[in-house]
């Protein structure tokens, strides 16, 4: 199945937020031709992500999880490689907090064969991924379940997480600003993410390269607050400088790191 493009992902998000999207409006918003938008909509509808009508598209009835499923399908190989690298930073026997996100779920996938872990999460999908691997203890945070993505959010979730002081926090973000700000859409989710960082001795951000091209309205924190950043391609120059100055370790999948090393003459 072909991964969705960043524009298609945004179209799905808009359809879910607004209840529908129109070809004319999308063409203006993305500064592309109507033919390009029609092609995007046709591809989204062919795979069942949206339903087509004359002049636009709508989310399938009852499909509250459309946007999250679309994000899951975006850059699956890249997210899997990020998950493998991030998991390699966590030793057996560690305690971990993992937040909401399709990339953090890939970290959970890579952690399934590890031993002696204590994993606290506000992501039901992470708990389901790790279920059945009895060498690891899984603790699910209390709070309000967000049906769209299986996330648990709210003040009760924040208070629950504050009980812990773990070895590692593994977090995702919806966007990374050029100034190093980590951004997201839901202020409730951001409150939980901030608490997860505060309650960990070391923090690991996992985010694919598309996050450098996006923006979101709510600030989680700053790259300099973290210890490690795992991504799938060489970050922009400003981001690399921020990480270098703050001594944040930048980790790439081996095949990407090899290309970067060759390009720099190493």
Legacy VTK file of the C-alpha trace (Angstrom):
# vtk DataFile Version 3.0
C-alpha trace
ASCII
DATASET POLYDATA
POINTS 266 float
0.000 0.000 0.000
1.450 3.355 -1.075
2.149 5.717 1.864
0.216 8.991 1.934
1.981 12.192 0.993
2.208 15.077 3.510
-0.460 16.949 1.525
-2.789 13.946 1.551
-2.306 13.550 5.299
-3.245 17.183 5.811
-6.319 16.766 3.558
-7.474 13.856 5.732
-6.929 15.919 8.898
-8.955 18.805 7.429
-11.756 16.445 6.370
-11.978 15.054 9.884
-11.929 18.485 11.548
-14.372 20.143 9.131
-16.548 17.173 8.189
-15.789 17.677 4.477
-13.252 19.153 2.074
-13.840 20.879 -1.278
-11.613 20.748 -4.356
-11.670 24.507 -4.927
-10.736 25.395 -1.345
-7.982 22.788 -1.186
-6.439 23.968 -4.445
-6.201 27.503 -3.065
-4.986 26.366 0.359
-2.165 24.198 -1.019
-1.425 26.431 -4.030
-1.788 23.547 -6.481
-4.120 22.855 -9.420
-7.602 21.458 -9.015
-6.471 18.469 -11.072
-3.781 17.715 -8.461
-6.338 17.871 -5.635
-8.772 15.646 -7.546
-5.989 13.106 -7.999
-5.248 13.238 -4.257
-8.918 12.775 -3.385
-9.333 9.912 -5.839
-6.372 8.087 -4.306
-7.688 8.663 -0.773
-11.147 7.439 -1.747
-9.821 4.424 -3.660
-8.197 3.206 -0.428
-11.269 3.962 1.700
-9.709 6.786 3.704
-12.327 9.276 2.415
-15.614 9.064 0.508
-15.919 11.087 -2.695
-18.770 13.405 -3.661
-18.996 15.814 -6.582
-16.583 18.650 -5.806
-15.002 17.181 -2.684
-14.842 14.369 -0.137
-15.974 13.446 3.382
-14.717 11.018 6.055
-16.449 7.610 5.993
-19.418 7.551 8.358
-18.457 6.222 11.761
-14.731 6.236 10.977
-13.503 8.337 13.909
-10.002 6.934 13.536
-9.445 7.945 9.907
-6.799 10.592 10.509
-4.799 8.401 12.883
-4.903 5.425 10.514
-3.742 7.711 7.713
-0.798 8.848 9.833
0.063 5.210 10.519
0.340 4.641 6.787
2.643 7.605 6.322
6.358 6.669 6.046
5.962 3.221 7.658
9.490 2.034 6.803
11.046 5.229 8.125
9.086 5.025 11.385
10.026 1.375 11.811
13.728 2.197 11.405
13.390 5.052 13.905
11.729 2.649 16.351
14.596 0.179 16.037
17.251 2.833 16.666
15.372 4.364 19.627
14.866 0.943 21.232
18.606 0.292 20.963
19.188 3.236 23.335
17.163 1.539 26.088
18.832 -1.282 28.064
17.076 -4.328 29.483
15.622 -3.672 32.936
14.894 0.014 32.273
11.734 1.910 33.241
10.137 3.869 30.389
7.337 6.366 29.777
5.915 6.294 26.225
3.390 8.815 24.908
0.884 8.945 22.050
2.050 8.666 18.449
2.470 6.355 15.483
6.268 6.571 15.753
6.335 5.809 19.483
4.258 2.735 18.644
7.095 1.574 16.395
9.470 1.938 19.337
7.140 -0.341 21.303
7.279 -2.859 18.460
11.073 -2.883 18.679
10.972 -3.303 22.481
8.857 -6.475 22.467
11.806 -8.865 22.689
13.497 -6.977 25.499
13.479 -8.192 29.096
12.748 -6.685 32.494
11.218 -3.442 31.241
8.621 -1.407 33.120
6.619 0.538 30.526
4.150 3.222 31.596
2.067 4.616 28.754
-0.962 6.765 27.979
-1.242 5.047 24.583
-3.548 2.015 24.452
-1.946 0.984 21.156
1.452 0.732 22.862
-0.068 -1.439 25.601
-1.657 -3.709 22.990
1.630 -4.026 21.090
3.462 -5.096 24.250
0.669 -7.310 25.576
1.681 -10.944 25.929
5.403 -10.296 26.348
5.467 -11.390 29.978
9.099 -10.438 30.614
7.975 -6.795 30.641
5.543 -5.015 32.974
3.011 -2.717 31.294
1.179 0.039 33.200
-1.616 2.041 31.532
-2.212 5.592 32.750
-5.653 6.583 33.984
-7.609 9.410 32.381
-9.995 10.169 29.512
-9.783 7.888 26.475
-9.562 9.728 23.159
-11.323 7.419 20.718
-9.666 8.867 17.621
-6.219 7.477 18.434
-6.341 5.417 21.634
-4.642 8.128 23.652
-5.410 8.757 27.333
-5.341 12.443 28.258
-6.441 14.955 30.868
-5.445 16.159 34.322
-5.958 12.714 35.831
-3.385 11.353 33.370
-0.889 14.058 34.325
-1.333 13.322 38.045
-0.963 9.576 37.441
2.324 10.022 35.577
3.713 12.327 38.280
3.902 9.299 40.588
6.868 7.968 38.604
10.521 8.798 38.044
11.683 6.630 35.155
14.935 6.037 33.314
13.701 7.050 29.852
10.901 9.048 28.262
10.064 8.282 24.633
7.953 10.991 23.045
6.730 12.051 19.626
5.728 15.456 18.284
3.502 16.646 15.452
5.966 19.303 14.295
9.470 20.648 14.941
9.911 24.372 14.369
13.104 25.813 12.892
13.880 27.381 16.300
13.829 23.932 17.929
10.350 24.153 19.448
8.469 20.857 19.688
4.816 21.339 18.750
1.506 19.506 18.856
-2.205 20.106 18.234
-3.980 19.121 21.468
-3.125 21.079 24.630
-4.271 18.132 26.767
-1.826 15.828 25.035
0.910 18.438 25.382
0.386 18.618 29.156
0.924 14.870 29.359
4.007 14.990 27.116
5.586 17.731 29.251
4.980 15.702 32.398
6.496 12.608 30.793
9.691 14.562 30.043
9.799 15.984 33.586
9.435 12.514 35.116
12.335 10.923 33.212
16.079 10.984 33.748
16.705 10.906 29.992
14.341 11.856 27.153
14.266 10.507 23.596
12.372 12.297 20.810
11.310 10.136 17.863
10.146 11.990 14.745
10.422 11.428 11.009
11.612 14.113 8.583
8.092 15.245 7.643
7.869 16.943 11.066
10.418 19.550 9.898
7.908 20.687 7.253
4.848 20.954 9.486
3.590 23.315 12.141
1.203 23.054 15.096
-0.122 25.588 17.624
0.798 24.160 21.046
4.352 24.071 22.405
5.566 20.924 24.181
9.076 22.156 24.859
12.396 22.569 23.084
14.898 20.215 21.503
17.521 21.433 23.953
15.446 19.943 26.803
16.093 16.435 25.491
18.969 13.968 25.557
18.460 12.116 22.279
16.750 12.778 18.945
16.080 9.841 16.606
14.990 10.656 13.060
15.170 9.117 9.594
17.203 11.705 7.672
19.814 14.383 8.266
18.081 17.280 10.091
18.167 20.842 8.719
21.266 22.879 9.557
19.578 24.996 12.260
18.244 21.906 14.003
21.640 20.204 13.897
23.249 23.318 15.421
20.676 23.410 18.248
21.341 19.757 19.034
25.098 20.214 18.863
25.055 23.235 21.202
22.770 21.479 23.712
24.680 18.173 23.451
21.580 16.352 22.222
22.566 13.089 20.541
21.202 12.817 16.981
20.704 9.224 15.881
19.966 8.016 12.341
19.256 4.539 10.951
22.553 2.894 9.872
21.921 3.168 6.128
21.100 6.894 6.457
24.024 7.550 8.800
26.312 5.868 6.257
25.136 8.146 3.468
25.548 11.225 5.661
29.079 10.128 6.578
30.001 9.608 2.927
28.588 13.003 1.956
30.630 14.736 4.659
33.806 12.940 3.631
34.032 10.710 6.722
LINES 1 267
266 0 1 2 3 4 5 6 7 8 9 10 11 12 13 14 15 16 17 18 19 20 21 22 23 24 25 26 27 28 29 30 31 32 33 34 35 36 37 38 39 40 41 42 43 44 45 46 47 48 49 50 51 52 53 54 55 56 57 58 59 60 61 62 63 64 65 66 67 68 69 70 71 72 73 74 75 76 77 78 79 80 81 82 83 84 85 86 87 88 89 90 91 92 93 94 95 96 97 98 99 100 101 102 103 104 105 106 107 108 109 110 111 112 113 114 115 116 117 118 119 120 121 122 123 124 125 126 127 128 129 130 131 132 133 134 135 136 137 138 139 140 141 142 143 144 145 146 147 148 149 150 151 152 153 154 155 156 157 158 159 160 161 162 163 164 165 166 167 168 169 170 171 172 173 174 175 176 177 178 179 180 181 182 183 184 185 186 187 188 189 190 191 192 193 194 195 196 197 198 199 200 201 202 203 204 205 206 207 208 209 210 211 212 213 214 215 216 217 218 219 220 221 222 223 224 225 226 227 228 229 230 231 232 233 234 235 236 237 238 239 240 241 242 243 244 245 246 247 248 249 250 251 252 253 254 255 256 257 258 259 260 261 262 263 264 265
